[in-house]
């Protein structure tokens, strides 16, 4: 079976756009930077991760939370109270992730917890 990877990539882009995935830019001051994970034990080796890679993962988490939020709000069999409870968990998750807001170039891309809603 022959696969047209160009068409496959385009189809994936369209699906991601429909699901709310975004191309949030990394703040300029962090571009080209690295995240160092250094164990407390100096005999253990530290690990470096390009900030662009880490940022993409943070954005994916944010986008997945947005999709989950949409699916909960649009779910036919969930009652209003169940939706409210689940929405509360999502809001708290957003609040927990606000520490990563400094990585986003655009303020509109930030995580917002209960106060930011």
Biopython code that builds the backbone (N, CA, C, O; Angstrom):
import numpy as np
from Bio.PDB.StructureBuilder import StructureBuilder

atoms = [
    (1, "UNK", "N", (0.833, -1.168, 0.000)),
    (1, "UNK", "CA", (0.000, 0.000, 0.000)),
    (1, "UNK", "C", (0.884, 1.240, 0.000)),
    (1, "UNK", "O", (1.761, 1.381, 0.853)),
    (2, "UNK", "N", (0.660, 2.127, -0.941)),
    (2, "UNK", "CA", (1.413, 3.375, -1.019)),
    (2, "UNK", "C", (0.729, 4.447, -0.180)),
    (2, "UNK", "O", (-0.485, 4.632, -0.255)),
    (3, "UNK", "N", (1.519, 5.143, 0.612)),
    (3, "UNK", "CA", (0.988, 6.196, 1.465)),
    (3, "UNK", "C", (1.553, 7.528, 0.987)),
    (3, "UNK", "O", (2.766, 7.687, 0.851)),
    (4, "UNK", "N", (0.668, 8.476, 0.735)),
    (4, "UNK", "CA", (1.074, 9.830, 0.374)),
    (4, "UNK", "C", (1.278, 10.598, 1.674)),
    (4, "UNK", "O", (0.319, 11.073, 2.281)),
    (5, "UNK", "N", (2.537, 10.715, 2.097)),
    (5, "UNK", "CA", (2.818, 11.342, 3.386)),
    (5, "UNK", "C", (2.463, 12.819, 3.402)),
    (5, "UNK", "O", (2.140, 13.359, 4.461)),
    (6, "UNK", "N", (2.515, 13.478, 2.269)),
    (6, "UNK", "CA", (2.104, 14.876, 2.201)),
    (6, "UNK", "C", (0.631, 15.018, 2.528)),
    (6, "UNK", "O", (0.243, 15.906, 3.287)),
    (7, "UNK", "N", (-0.199, 14.140, 1.955)),
    (7, "UNK", "CA", (-1.630, 14.179, 2.229)),
    (7, "UNK", "C", (-1.913, 13.793, 3.680)),
    (7, "UNK", "O", (-2.788, 14.369, 4.325)),
    (8, "UNK", "N", (-1.164, 12.813, 4.185)),
    (8, "UNK", "CA", (-1.333, 12.381, 5.575)),
    (8, "UNK", "C", (-1.007, 13.524, 6.537)),
    (8, "UNK", "O", (-1.745, 13.757, 7.495)),
    (9, "UNK", "N", (0.094, 14.238, 6.288)),
    (9, "UNK", "CA", (0.464, 15.368, 7.126)),
    (9, "UNK", "C", (-0.613, 16.449, 7.098)),
    (9, "UNK", "O", (-0.972, 17.009, 8.134)),
    (10, "UNK", "N", (-1.122, 16.734, 5.905)),
    (10, "UNK", "CA", (-2.164, 17.751, 5.782)),
    (10, "UNK", "C", (-3.425, 17.331, 6.537)),
    (10, "UNK", "O", (-4.054, 18.152, 7.204)),
    (11, "UNK", "N", (-3.790, 16.064, 6.433)),
    (11, "UNK", "CA", (-4.968, 15.561, 7.141)),
    (11, "UNK", "C", (-4.776, 15.685, 8.650)),
    (11, "UNK", "O", (-5.700, 16.073, 9.365)),
    (12, "UNK", "N", (-3.587, 15.360, 9.130)),
    (12, "UNK", "CA", (-3.304, 15.483, 10.563)),
    (12, "UNK", "C", (-3.376, 16.936, 11.019)),
    (12, "UNK", "O", (-3.900, 17.224, 12.095)),
    (13, "UNK", "N", (-2.849, 17.854, 10.203)),
    (13, "UNK", "CA", (-2.935, 19.274, 10.548)),
    (13, "UNK", "C", (-4.381, 19.722, 10.667)),
    (13, "UNK", "O", (-4.733, 20.472, 11.577)),
    (14, "UNK", "N", (-5.219, 19.260, 9.743)),
    (14, "UNK", "CA", (-6.630, 19.634, 9.762)),
    (14, "UNK", "C", (-7.327, 19.093, 11.014)),
    (14, "UNK", "O", (-8.116, 19.797, 11.643)),
    (15, "UNK", "N", (-7.032, 17.843, 11.369)),
    (15, "UNK", "CA", (-7.635, 17.252, 12.563)),
    (15, "UNK", "C", (-7.193, 18.015, 13.799)),
    (15, "UNK", "O", (-8.012, 18.317, 14.667)),
    (16, "UNK", "N", (-5.909, 18.331, 13.889)),
    (16, "UNK", "CA", (-5.411, 19.072, 15.042)),
    (16, "UNK", "C", (-6.036, 20.460, 15.123)),
    (16, "UNK", "O", (-6.352, 20.936, 16.213)),
    (17, "UNK", "N", (-6.214, 21.102, 13.987)),
    (17, "UNK", "CA", (-6.854, 22.420, 13.978)),
    (17, "UNK", "C", (-8.301, 22.313, 14.454)),
    (17, "UNK", "O", (-8.773, 23.175, 15.196)),
    (18, "UNK", "N", (-9.007, 21.268, 14.034)),
    (18, "UNK", "CA", (-10.390, 21.065, 14.453)),
    (18, "UNK", "C", (-10.484, 20.789, 15.946)),
    (18, "UNK", "O", (-11.463, 21.173, 16.587)),
    (19, "UNK", "N", (-9.488, 20.135, 16.498)),
    (19, "UNK", "CA", (-9.494, 19.777, 17.916)),
    (19, "UNK", "C", (-8.957, 20.895, 18.801)),
    (19, "UNK", "O", (-8.897, 20.738, 20.021)),
    (20, "UNK", "N", (-8.571, 22.009, 18.214)),
    (20, "UNK", "CA", (-8.125, 23.138, 19.016)),
    (20, "UNK", "C", (-6.628, 23.188, 19.270)),
    (20, "UNK", "O", (-6.175, 24.012, 20.064)),
    (21, "UNK", "N", (-5.845, 22.333, 18.622)),
    (21, "UNK", "CA", (-4.403, 22.382, 18.797)),
    (21, "UNK", "C", (-3.874, 23.680, 18.200)),
    (21, "UNK", "O", (-4.436, 24.205, 17.239)),
    (22, "UNK", "N", (-2.802, 24.189, 18.768)),
    (22, "UNK", "CA", (-2.316, 25.477, 18.313)),
    (22, "UNK", "C", (-0.813, 25.476, 18.134)),
    (22, "UNK", "O", (-0.103, 24.565, 18.560)),
    (23, "UNK", "N", (-0.367, 26.518, 17.495)),
    (23, "UNK", "CA", (1.062, 26.749, 17.322)),
    (23, "UNK", "C", (1.465, 27.924, 18.187)),
    (23, "UNK", "O", (1.851, 28.972, 17.669)),
    (24, "UNK", "N", (1.383, 27.766, 19.480)),
    (24, "UNK", "CA", (1.748, 28.835, 20.395)),
    (24, "UNK", "C", (3.250, 29.039, 20.342)),
    (24, "UNK", "O", (4.012, 28.079, 20.450)),
    (25, "UNK", "N", (3.685, 30.292, 20.176)),
    (25, "UNK", "CA", (5.134, 30.522, 20.118)),
    (25, "UNK", "C", (5.772, 30.555, 21.501)),
    (25, "UNK", "O", (5.189, 31.049, 22.467)),
    (26, "UNK", "N", (6.978, 30.019, 21.567)),
    (26, "UNK", "CA", (7.789, 30.070, 22.772)),
    (26, "UNK", "C", (8.289, 31.506, 22.935)),
    (26, "UNK", "O", (8.642, 32.150, 21.948)),
    (27, "UNK", "N", (8.322, 32.010, 24.163)),
    (27, "UNK", "CA", (8.834, 33.358, 24.424)),
    (27, "UNK", "C", (10.249, 33.488, 23.866)),
    (27, "UNK", "O", (11.062, 32.572, 23.988)),
    (28, "UNK", "N", (10.530, 34.627, 23.258)),
    (28, "UNK", "CA", (11.818, 34.840, 22.573)),
    (28, "UNK", "C", (13.021, 34.584, 23.478)),
    (28, "UNK", "O", (14.032, 34.039, 23.036)),
    (29, "UNK", "N", (12.907, 34.979, 24.737)),
    (29, "UNK", "CA", (14.068, 34.838, 25.624)),
    (29, "UNK", "C", (14.446, 33.386, 25.907)),
    (29, "UNK", "O", (15.556, 33.120, 26.370)),
    (30, "UNK", "N", (13.533, 32.436, 25.635)),
    (30, "UNK", "CA", (13.824, 31.029, 25.896)),
    (30, "UNK", "C", (14.183, 30.235, 24.650)),
    (30, "UNK", "O", (14.573, 29.072, 24.752)),
    (31, "UNK", "N", (14.059, 30.836, 23.491)),
    (31, "UNK", "CA", (14.366, 30.114, 22.243)),
    (31, "UNK", "C", (15.837, 29.735, 22.213)),
    (31, "UNK", "O", (16.714, 30.565, 22.454)),
    (32, "UNK", "N", (16.089, 28.473, 21.915)),
    (32, "UNK", "CA", (17.458, 27.968, 21.894)),
    (32, "UNK", "C", (17.966, 27.569, 23.271)),
    (32, "UNK", "O", (19.096, 27.100, 23.402)),
    (33, "UNK", "N", (17.145, 27.750, 24.296)),
    (33, "UNK", "CA", (17.545, 27.432, 25.668)),
    (33, "UNK", "C", (17.381, 25.953, 25.979)),
    (33, "UNK", "O", (16.833, 25.189, 25.185)),
    (34, "UNK", "N", (17.860, 25.573, 27.134)),
    (34, "UNK", "CA", (17.742, 24.182, 27.568)),
    (34, "UNK", "C", (17.181, 24.130, 28.981)),
    (34, "UNK", "O", (17.326, 25.061, 29.773)),
    (35, "UNK", "N", (16.548, 23.027, 29.258)),
    (35, "UNK", "CA", (16.044, 22.730, 30.591)),
    (35, "UNK", "C", (16.974, 21.669, 31.158)),
    (35, "UNK", "O", (17.146, 20.604, 30.565)),
    (36, "UNK", "N", (17.577, 21.962, 32.315)),
    (36, "UNK", "CA", (18.484, 20.992, 32.924)),
    (36, "UNK", "C", (17.792, 20.345, 34.118)),
    (36, "UNK", "O", (17.297, 21.029, 35.014)),
    (37, "UNK", "N", (17.768, 19.037, 34.114)),
    (37, "UNK", "CA", (17.226, 18.265, 35.225)),
    (37, "UNK", "C", (18.418, 17.686, 35.978)),
    (37, "UNK", "O", (19.087, 16.764, 35.512)),
    (38, "UNK", "N", (18.660, 18.256, 37.152)),
    (38, "UNK", "CA", (19.844, 17.887, 37.916)),
    (38, "UNK", "C", (19.423, 17.169, 39.186)),
    (38, "UNK", "O", (18.754, 17.760, 40.034)),
    (39, "UNK", "N", (19.803, 15.901, 39.335)),
    (39, "UNK", "CA", (19.455, 15.162, 40.559)),
    (39, "UNK", "C", (20.150, 15.776, 41.790)),
    (39, "UNK", "O", (21.199, 16.411, 41.676)),
    (40, "UNK", "N", (19.552, 15.574, 42.939)),
    (40, "UNK", "CA", (20.147, 16.062, 44.186)),
    (40, "UNK", "C", (21.471, 15.356, 44.469)),
    (40, "UNK", "O", (22.382, 15.939, 45.058)),
    (41, "UNK", "N", (21.568, 14.114, 44.050)),
    (41, "UNK", "CA", (22.785, 13.324, 44.244)),
    (41, "UNK", "C", (23.797, 13.708, 43.159)),
    (41, "UNK", "O", (23.565, 13.420, 41.985)),
    (42, "UNK", "N", (24.917, 14.352, 43.522)),
    (42, "UNK", "CA", (25.892, 14.800, 42.525)),
    (42, "UNK", "C", (26.577, 13.661, 41.761)),
    (42, "UNK", "O", (27.197, 13.896, 40.724)),
    (43, "UNK", "N", (26.469, 12.452, 42.262)),
    (43, "UNK", "CA", (27.091, 11.335, 41.550)),
    (43, "UNK", "C", (26.232, 10.877, 40.356)),
    (43, "UNK", "O", (26.686, 10.115, 39.502)),
    (44, "UNK", "N", (24.991, 11.358, 40.321)),
    (44, "UNK", "CA", (24.105, 10.996, 39.222)),
    (44, "UNK", "C", (24.189, 12.042, 38.114)),
    (44, "UNK", "O", (24.416, 13.226, 38.364)),
    (45, "UNK", "N", (24.002, 11.576, 36.898)),
    (45, "UNK", "CA", (24.140, 12.446, 35.740)),
    (45, "UNK", "C", (22.880, 13.299, 35.542)),
    (45, "UNK", "O", (21.759, 12.815, 35.699)),
    (46, "UNK", "N", (23.083, 14.558, 35.200)),
    (46, "UNK", "CA", (21.951, 15.427, 34.890)),
    (46, "UNK", "C", (21.534, 15.191, 33.440)),
    (46, "UNK", "O", (22.245, 14.547, 32.669)),
    (47, "UNK", "N", (20.382, 15.718, 33.095)),
    (47, "UNK", "CA", (19.863, 15.561, 31.735)),
    (47, "UNK", "C", (19.416, 16.921, 31.235)),
    (47, "UNK", "O", (18.787, 17.684, 31.968)),
    (48, "UNK", "N", (19.737, 17.219, 30.004)),
    (48, "UNK", "CA", (19.311, 18.470, 29.389)),
    (48, "UNK", "C", (18.282, 18.175, 28.308)),
    (48, "UNK", "O", (18.376, 17.188, 27.579)),
    (49, "UNK", "N", (17.306, 19.057, 28.229)),
    (49, "UNK", "CA", (16.230, 18.925, 27.250)),
    (49, "UNK", "C", (16.063, 20.286, 26.589)),
    (49, "UNK", "O", (15.936, 21.294, 27.285)),
    (50, "UNK", "N", (16.059, 20.335, 25.258)),
    (50, "UNK", "CA", (15.829, 21.628, 24.601)),
    (50, "UNK", "C", (14.484, 22.210, 25.047)),
    (50, "UNK", "O", (13.480, 21.500, 25.082)),
    (51, "UNK", "N", (14.468, 23.493, 25.383)),
    (51, "UNK", "CA", (13.235, 24.121, 25.853)),
    (51, "UNK", "C", (12.125, 24.049, 24.816)),
    (51, "UNK", "O", (10.950, 23.976, 25.176)),
    (52, "UNK", "N", (12.475, 24.068, 23.539)),
    (52, "UNK", "CA", (11.457, 23.957, 22.499)),
    (52, "UNK", "C", (10.696, 22.632, 22.623)),
    (52, "UNK", "O", (9.475, 22.593, 22.469)),
    (53, "UNK", "N", (11.431, 21.548, 22.904)),
    (53, "UNK", "CA", (10.790, 20.231, 23.076)),
    (53, "UNK", "C", (9.879, 20.222, 24.306)),
    (53, "UNK", "O", (8.738, 19.762, 24.243)),
    (54, "UNK", "N", (10.388, 20.727, 25.402)),
    (54, "UNK", "CA", (9.609, 20.778, 26.634)),
    (54, "UNK", "C", (8.360, 21.637, 26.431)),
    (54, "UNK", "O", (7.270, 21.265, 26.866)),
    (55, "UNK", "N", (8.517, 22.770, 25.778)),
    (55, "UNK", "CA", (7.407, 23.686, 25.531)),
    (55, "UNK", "C", (6.328, 23.026, 24.678)),
    (55, "UNK", "O", (5.137, 23.193, 24.940)),
    (56, "UNK", "N", (6.740, 22.283, 23.665)),
    (56, "UNK", "CA", (5.758, 21.586, 22.821)),
    (56, "UNK", "C", (4.924, 20.611, 23.651)),
    (56, "UNK", "O", (3.727, 20.454, 23.412)),
    (57, "UNK", "N", (5.550, 19.967, 24.613)),
    (57, "UNK", "CA", (4.819, 19.036, 25.485)),
    (57, "UNK", "C", (3.842, 19.786, 26.385)),
    (57, "UNK", "O", (2.722, 19.325, 26.605)),
    (58, "UNK", "N", (4.256, 20.927, 26.899)),
    (58, "UNK", "CA", (3.365, 21.741, 27.726)),
    (58, "UNK", "C", (2.160, 22.188, 26.896)),
    (58, "UNK", "O", (1.023, 22.140, 27.367)),
    (59, "UNK", "N", (2.416, 22.623, 25.661)),
    (59, "UNK", "CA", (1.329, 23.063, 24.777)),
    (59, "UNK", "C", (0.387, 21.897, 24.473)),
    (59, "UNK", "O", (-0.829, 22.082, 24.424)),
    (60, "UNK", "N", (0.938, 20.704, 24.269)),
    (60, "UNK", "CA", (0.085, 19.539, 24.013)),
    (60, "UNK", "C", (-0.813, 19.223, 25.201)),
    (60, "UNK", "O", (-1.975, 18.858, 25.024)),
    (61, "UNK", "N", (-0.280, 19.363, 26.407)),
    (61, "UNK", "CA", (-1.095, 19.147, 27.611)),
    (61, "UNK", "C", (-2.214, 20.178, 27.652)),
    (61, "UNK", "O", (-3.370, 19.839, 27.906)),
    (62, "UNK", "N", (-1.870, 21.429, 27.403)),
    (62, "UNK", "CA", (-2.892, 22.490, 27.414)),
    (62, "UNK", "C", (-3.973, 22.222, 26.365)),
    (62, "UNK", "O", (-5.164, 22.349, 26.649)),
    (63, "UNK", "N", (-3.552, 21.851, 25.154)),
    (63, "UNK", "CA", (-4.518, 21.592, 24.089)),
    (63, "UNK", "C", (-5.396, 20.382, 24.397)),
    (63, "UNK", "O", (-6.586, 20.372, 24.084)),
    (64, "UNK", "N", (-4.797, 19.362, 25.013)),
    (64, "UNK", "CA", (-5.583, 18.181, 25.378)),
    (64, "UNK", "C", (-6.611, 18.536, 26.455)),
    (64, "UNK", "O", (-7.732, 18.027, 26.428)),
    (65, "UNK", "N", (-6.244, 19.400, 27.398)),
    (65, "UNK", "CA", (-7.197, 19.840, 28.417)),
    (65, "UNK", "C", (-8.346, 20.622, 27.781)),
    (65, "UNK", "O", (-9.500, 20.484, 28.188)),
    (66, "UNK", "N", (-8.026, 21.437, 26.790)),
    (66, "UNK", "CA", (-9.072, 22.197, 26.096)),
    (66, "UNK", "C", (-10.051, 21.268, 25.385)),
    (66, "UNK", "O", (-11.264, 21.468, 25.445)),
    (67, "UNK", "N", (-9.511, 20.248, 24.712)),
    (67, "UNK", "CA", (-10.370, 19.292, 24.009)),
    (67, "UNK", "C", (-11.233, 18.539, 25.018)),
    (67, "UNK", "O", (-12.430, 18.354, 24.796)),
    (68, "UNK", "N", (-10.634, 18.106, 26.121)),
    (68, "UNK", "CA", (-11.380, 17.410, 27.164)),
    (68, "UNK", "C", (-12.507, 18.297, 27.696)),
    (68, "UNK", "O", (-13.629, 17.835, 27.905)),
    (69, "UNK", "N", (-12.197, 19.558, 27.907)),
    (69, "UNK", "CA", (-13.194, 20.501, 28.390)),
    (69, "UNK", "C", (-14.365, 20.620, 27.401)),
    (69, "UNK", "O", (-15.527, 20.639, 27.807)),
    (70, "UNK", "N", (-14.050, 20.700, 26.117)),
    (70, "UNK", "CA", (-15.102, 20.777, 25.095)),
    (70, "UNK", "C", (-15.947, 19.511, 25.089)),
    (70, "UNK", "O", (-17.173, 19.577, 24.997)),
    (71, "UNK", "N", (-15.297, 18.369, 25.188)),
    (71, "UNK", "CA", (-16.032, 17.106, 25.158)),
    (71, "UNK", "C", (-16.938, 16.956, 26.378)),
    (71, "UNK", "O", (-18.058, 16.457, 26.263)),
    (72, "UNK", "N", (-16.464, 17.381, 27.529)),
    (72, "UNK", "CA", (-17.292, 17.323, 28.742)),
    (72, "UNK", "C", (-18.502, 18.238, 28.591)),
    (72, "UNK", "O", (-19.634, 17.836, 28.856)),
    (73, "UNK", "N", (-18.252, 19.464, 28.164)),
    (73, "UNK", "CA", (-19.346, 20.429, 28.035)),
    (73, "UNK", "C", (-20.376, 20.006, 27.006)),
    (73, "UNK", "O", (-21.554, 20.337, 27.143)),
    (74, "UNK", "N", (-19.955, 19.277, 25.973)),
    (74, "UNK", "CA", (-20.872, 18.853, 24.927)),
    (74, "UNK", "C", (-21.446, 17.460, 25.114)),
    (74, "UNK", "O", (-22.224, 16.991, 24.283)),
    (75, "UNK", "N", (-21.068, 16.791, 26.201)),
    (75, "UNK", "CA", (-21.506, 15.410, 26.415)),
    (75, "UNK", "C", (-22.997, 15.365, 26.767)),
    (75, "UNK", "O", (-23.456, 16.077, 27.660)),
    (76, "UNK", "N", (-23.725, 14.538, 26.067)),
    (76, "UNK", "CA", (-25.186, 14.458, 26.230)),
    (76, "UNK", "C", (-25.618, 13.777, 27.521)),
    (76, "UNK", "O", (-26.627, 14.157, 28.115)),
    (77, "UNK", "N", (-24.862, 12.773, 27.959)),
    (77, "UNK", "CA", (-25.311, 11.981, 29.110)),
    (77, "UNK", "C", (-24.797, 12.479, 30.454)),
    (77, "UNK", "O", (-25.205, 11.968, 31.497)),
    (78, "UNK", "N", (-23.917, 13.455, 30.445)),
    (78, "UNK", "CA", (-23.449, 14.014, 31.714)),
    (78, "UNK", "C", (-24.431, 15.083, 32.170)),
    (78, "UNK", "O", (-24.840, 15.950, 31.397)),
    (79, "UNK", "N", (-24.793, 15.000, 33.431)),
    (79, "UNK", "CA", (-25.689, 15.996, 34.000)),
    (79, "UNK", "C", (-24.929, 17.266, 34.348)),
    (79, "UNK", "O", (-23.698, 17.264, 34.376)),
    (80, "UNK", "N", (-25.654, 18.357, 34.615)),
    (80, "UNK", "CA", (-25.012, 19.627, 34.945)),
    (80, "UNK", "C", (-24.069, 19.540, 36.155)),
    (80, "UNK", "O", (-23.012, 20.171, 36.170)),
    (81, "UNK", "N", (-24.459, 18.759, 37.162)),
    (81, "UNK", "CA", (-23.612, 18.646, 38.352)),
    (81, "UNK", "C", (-22.322, 17.891, 38.033)),
    (81, "UNK", "O", (-21.246, 18.275, 38.492)),
    (82, "UNK", "N", (-22.430, 16.812, 37.242)),
    (82, "UNK", "CA", (-21.235, 16.061, 36.832)),
    (82, "UNK", "C", (-20.307, 16.941, 36.003)),
    (82, "UNK", "O", (-19.090, 16.918, 36.189)),
    (83, "UNK", "N", (-20.877, 17.706, 35.099)),
    (83, "UNK", "CA", (-20.068, 18.609, 34.267)),
    (83, "UNK", "C", (-19.353, 19.633, 35.137)),
    (83, "UNK", "O", (-18.187, 19.953, 34.902)),
    (84, "UNK", "N", (-20.056, 20.147, 36.145)),
    (84, "UNK", "CA", (-19.466, 21.140, 37.040)),
    (84, "UNK", "C", (-18.286, 20.546, 37.816)),
    (84, "UNK", "O", (-17.249, 21.191, 37.967)),
    (85, "UNK", "N", (-18.451, 19.332, 38.299)),
    (85, "UNK", "CA", (-17.377, 18.664, 39.052)),
    (85, "UNK", "C", (-16.163, 18.430, 38.150)),
    (85, "UNK", "O", (-15.033, 18.738, 38.531)),
    (86, "UNK", "N", (-16.399, 17.888, 36.961)),
    (86, "UNK", "CA", (-15.296, 17.619, 36.040)),
    (86, "UNK", "C", (-14.623, 18.913, 35.593)),
    (86, "UNK", "O", (-13.400, 18.972, 35.467)),
    (87, "UNK", "N", (-15.421, 19.942, 35.356)),
    (87, "UNK", "CA", (-14.862, 21.242, 34.983)),
    (87, "UNK", "C", (-13.981, 21.791, 36.102)),
    (87, "UNK", "O", (-12.972, 22.445, 35.839)),
    (88, "UNK", "N", (-14.362, 21.524, 37.347)),
    (88, "UNK", "CA", (-13.547, 21.949, 38.485)),
    (88, "UNK", "C", (-12.162, 21.306, 38.474)),
    (88, "UNK", "O", (-11.166, 21.963, 38.774)),
    (89, "UNK", "N", (-12.102, 20.019, 38.127)),
    (89, "UNK", "CA", (-10.806, 19.341, 38.026)),
    (89, "UNK", "C", (-9.952, 19.963, 36.924)),
    (89, "UNK", "O", (-8.750, 20.165, 37.101)),
    (90, "UNK", "N", (-10.573, 20.262, 35.796)),
    (90, "UNK", "CA", (-9.834, 20.870, 34.686)),
    (90, "UNK", "C", (-9.324, 22.250, 35.073)),
    (90, "UNK", "O", (-8.181, 22.598, 34.776)),
    (91, "UNK", "N", (-10.160, 23.033, 35.731)),
    (91, "UNK", "CA", (-9.759, 24.374, 36.158)),
    (91, "UNK", "C", (-8.582, 24.301, 37.121)),
    (91, "UNK", "O", (-7.648, 25.096, 37.024)),
    (92, "UNK", "N", (-8.622, 23.352, 38.046)),
    (92, "UNK", "CA", (-7.504, 23.191, 38.985)),
    (92, "UNK", "C", (-6.234, 22.737, 38.255)),
    (92, "UNK", "O", (-5.130, 23.141, 38.620)),
    (93, "UNK", "N", (-6.391, 21.900, 37.226)),
    (93, "UNK", "CA", (-5.227, 21.484, 36.434)),
    (93, "UNK", "C", (-4.625, 22.690, 35.722)),
    (93, "UNK", "O", (-3.405, 22.855, 35.705)),
    (94, "UNK", "N", (-5.471, 23.534, 35.135)),
    (94, "UNK", "CA", (-4.974, 24.766, 34.513)),
    (94, "UNK", "C", (-4.223, 25.611, 35.542)),
    (94, "UNK", "O", (-3.142, 26.128, 35.262)),
    (95, "UNK", "N", (-4.805, 25.744, 36.731)),
    (95, "UNK", "CA", (-4.174, 26.534, 37.783)),
    (95, "UNK", "C", (-2.806, 25.994, 38.165)),
    (95, "UNK", "O", (-1.874, 26.762, 38.402)),
    (96, "UNK", "N", (-2.685, 24.691, 38.225)),
    (96, "UNK", "CA", (-1.407, 24.062, 38.547)),
    (96, "UNK", "C", (-0.360, 24.348, 37.471)),
    (96, "UNK", "O", (0.827, 24.482, 37.770)),
    (97, "UNK", "N", (-0.801, 24.438, 36.238)),
    (97, "UNK", "CA", (0.120, 24.629, 35.115)),
    (97, "UNK", "C", (0.479, 26.090, 34.854)),
    (97, "UNK", "O", (1.252, 26.371, 33.938)),
    (98, "UNK", "N", (-0.065, 27.033, 35.640)),
    (98, "UNK", "CA", (0.237, 28.453, 35.415)),
    (98, "UNK", "C", (1.719, 28.767, 35.599)),
    (98, "UNK", "O", (2.190, 29.796, 35.115)),
    (99, "UNK", "N", (2.452, 27.917, 36.279)),
    (99, "UNK", "CA", (3.898, 28.115, 36.451)),
    (99, "UNK", "C", (4.627, 28.160, 35.114)),
    (99, "UNK", "O", (5.705, 28.745, 35.009)),
    (100, "UNK", "N", (4.042, 27.546, 34.098)),
    (100, "UNK", "CA", (4.681, 27.497, 32.782)),
    (100, "UNK", "C", (4.312, 28.678, 31.897)),
    (100, "UNK", "O", (4.776, 28.755, 30.759)),
    (101, "UNK", "N", (3.490, 29.599, 32.387)),
    (101, "UNK", "CA", (3.063, 30.730, 31.566)),
    (101, "UNK", "C", (4.219, 31.593, 31.079)),
    (101, "UNK", "O", (4.119, 32.207, 30.016)),
    (102, "UNK", "N", (5.318, 31.652, 31.835)),
    (102, "UNK", "CA", (6.454, 32.463, 31.421)),
    (102, "UNK", "C", (7.068, 31.972, 30.112)),
    (102, "UNK", "O", (7.803, 32.718, 29.466)),
    (103, "UNK", "N", (6.783, 30.734, 29.709)),
    (103, "UNK", "CA", (7.324, 30.199, 28.463)),
    (103, "UNK", "C", (6.569, 30.680, 27.228)),
    (103, "UNK", "O", (7.099, 30.622, 26.119)),
    (104, "UNK", "N", (5.334, 31.155, 27.410)),
    (104, "UNK", "CA", (4.506, 31.560, 26.275)),
    (104, "UNK", "C", (4.803, 32.997, 25.869)),
    (104, "UNK", "O", (4.887, 33.888, 26.715)),
    (105, "UNK", "N", (4.960, 33.211, 24.577)),
    (105, "UNK", "CA", (5.180, 34.564, 24.075)),
    (105, "UNK", "C", (3.897, 35.382, 24.174)),
    (105, "UNK", "O", (3.935, 36.555, 24.543)),
    (106, "UNK", "N", (2.764, 34.768, 23.846)),
    (106, "UNK", "CA", (1.484, 35.472, 23.821)),
    (106, "UNK", "C", (0.719, 35.237, 25.122)),
    (106, "UNK", "O", (0.555, 34.095, 25.552)),
    (107, "UNK", "N", (0.257, 36.306, 25.742)),
    (107, "UNK", "CA", (-0.494, 36.208, 27.003)),
    (107, "UNK", "C", (-1.809, 35.440, 26.810)),
    (107, "UNK", "O", (-2.275, 34.774, 27.734)),
    (108, "UNK", "N", (-2.408, 35.530, 25.614)),
    (108, "UNK", "CA", (-3.660, 34.820, 25.346)),
    (108, "UNK", "C", (-3.499, 33.301, 25.396)),
    (108, "UNK", "O", (-4.488, 32.578, 25.524)),
    (109, "UNK", "N", (-2.259, 32.812, 25.296)),
    (109, "UNK", "CA", (-1.991, 31.373, 25.321)),
    (109, "UNK", "C", (-1.800, 30.837, 26.740)),
    (109, "UNK", "O", (-1.688, 29.625, 26.927)),
    (110, "UNK", "N", (-1.761, 31.706, 27.731)),
    (110, "UNK", "CA", (-1.485, 31.302, 29.115)),
    (110, "UNK", "C", (-2.542, 30.361, 29.676)),
    (110, "UNK", "O", (-3.700, 30.354, 29.256)),
    (111, "UNK", "N", (-2.089, 29.564, 30.649)),
    (111, "UNK", "CA", (-3.004, 28.769, 31.463)),
    (111, "UNK", "C", (-3.687, 29.731, 32.423)),
    (111, "UNK", "O", (-3.074, 30.685, 32.903)),
    (112, "UNK", "N", (-4.954, 29.475, 32.698)),
    (112, "UNK", "CA", (-5.684, 30.287, 33.658)),
    (112, "UNK", "C", (-6.406, 29.363, 34.620)),
    (112, "UNK", "O", (-7.133, 28.458, 34.211)),
    (113, "UNK", "N", (-6.191, 29.608, 35.904)),
    (113, "UNK", "CA", (-6.888, 28.836, 36.923)),
    (113, "UNK", "C", (-8.201, 29.510, 37.260)),
    (113, "UNK", "O", (-8.781, 30.198, 36.420)),
    (114, "UNK", "N", (-8.670, 29.325, 38.463)),
    (114, "UNK", "CA", (-9.972, 29.855, 38.878)),
    (114, "UNK", "C", (-10.028, 31.372, 38.835)),
    (114, "UNK", "O", (-11.050, 31.933, 38.441)),
    (115, "UNK", "N", (-8.981, 32.038, 39.220)),
    (115, "UNK", "CA", (-8.990, 33.503, 39.229)),
    (115, "UNK", "C", (-8.969, 34.073, 37.829)),
    (115, "UNK", "O", (-9.508, 35.155, 37.599)),
    (116, "UNK", "N", (-8.346, 33.357, 36.869)),
    (116, "UNK", "CA", (-8.190, 33.880, 35.522)),
    (116, "UNK", "C", (-9.355, 33.610, 34.606)),
    (116, "UNK", "O", (-9.315, 34.009, 33.442)),
    (117, "UNK", "N", (-10.400, 32.944, 35.086)),
    (117, "UNK", "CA", (-11.534, 32.587, 34.221)),
    (117, "UNK", "C", (-12.444, 33.745, 33.991)),
    (117, "UNK", "O", (-13.445, 33.613, 33.286)),
]
sb = StructureBuilder()
sb.init_structure("model")
sb.init_model(0)
sb.init_chain("A")
sb.init_seg("    ")
for serial, (resi, resn, name, xyz) in enumerate(atoms, 1):
    if name == "N":
        sb.init_residue(resn, " ", resi, " ")
    sb.init_atom(name, np.array(xyz, "f"), 0.0, 1.0, " ", f" {name:<3s}", serial, name[0])
structure = sb.get_structure()
